[in-house]
Amino acid sequence: MKKAILGITAALALGTGCATDTGTGALLGGAVGALAGQAIGNDTKSTLIGAGVGAAAGGLIGNQRDGQKKNNP
């Protein structure tokens, strides 16, 4: 659990400079997914799976928003 919290904190600290919704979505999705994975599975494997799935989903949603902003200035 401590490693997961440390990893999430480091990711948030490094990712605060995300200039796009894709990056921000991936970062936030990964953090939320990691927390959900840890809560559901109570082990590192679940945390990593949750982080990966959350980051992918958040990145896709953010990418969609970036495309909308590009097409509708």
C-alpha positions, 0 to 999 in steps of 0.5 A: 500500500505504501508503494502504491501511494508513493507511486501515485504521489510521484506521478501526480508531482511529475504530471502537473505540467500536462498541457493537454487533456489527454495527459491530464486524463491519463494521469487522473485516470491512472491515479483513480484506477490505482486507488480502485484497484488497491481497494478491490484487490488489496495487492500490488497486481490489482493496483497496477492493473487498475492504474493501467486501465484507468490511465488508458480510459482517462487518456482516451477521454482526454484525447476526445476532448482535445479533438473537440477543442481543436475542431471548435476553437 
